Amino acid sequence: MQRYFVDLIAEEQFTLTGEDFHHIVNVMRFKVGDQIICTTSTGEGAICQIAEITDEQVVADVVQWEDRSTELPIRVTIASGLPKGDKLELIIQKGTELGAFSFLPFSAKRSIVKWDEKKAVKKVERWQKIAKEAAEQSHRRFIPNVHNPVNLSVLINLSQEFTYKLIAYEEVAKQGEGSVLAETLLQMKPGESLLVVFGPEGGLAVDEIEVLINNGFRACALGPRILRTETAPLYLLSALSYQFELLR
């Protein structure tokens, strides 16, 4: 059943407009009587039946409110050093499907891509749209927030809000030290937050690692293999899902 995130709700009734209206009418070709799932900005979802379709909006009546949550119990923020091409789009799309709470791109020393402030608004809007579509496809209750890219100093300031802070560091993997991630997974409790920093192609510079560690981050390995910048966040989210969803 197709899911939509909707803000307009009154008296057990949702109103869908704009791109959602277009998707319902022109892409999915739903008719009056068909059912969809509507989710509010506060994460409440309901099975709804389309009651009316006009030239500009779709009105759907609530049939039954959902009682099952599909959200990862840990609020995970993925901080990615700006990678080349469309790799960040892949991280956002697949990371949303795997339960990421938010995404925080940042400019790392080895980031080949340089952030263009003139294109910033459209770029972030596209990333946020990718997160919304992935959240609908995977039946999330919330749309992850995609932040504007920041520098390392701002990232460190923002990190003070998190319960746990990790760095995915390939040199730790080479040394065969994989215990930090396992220890952190065992320590974390549902409702806590985790910030994980991933480098761009070429990884993080040594001085960046040192600065992060001096500000409360712990370096960890993601298994014995060296993962690409777009693969590493997905490994981390899968490990969290196994620990907090499949084992409980």
Buried (B, 14 or more C-beta within 10 A) or exposed (E): EBBBBBEEBEEEBBBBBEEBBEBBBEEEEBEEEBBBBBBBEEBEBBBBBBEEBEEEBBBBBBEEEBEEEBEBBBBBBBBBBBBEEEBBBBBBBBBBBBBBBBBBBBBBBBBEBEBEEEEEEEBBEBBBBBBBBBBBEBBBBBBBEBBBBBEBEBBBEBBEEBBBBBBBBBBBBEEEBBEBBEEBBEEBEEEBBBBBBBBBBBBBBEEBBEBBBEBEBBBBBBEEEBBEBBBBBBBBBEBBBEBBBEEE
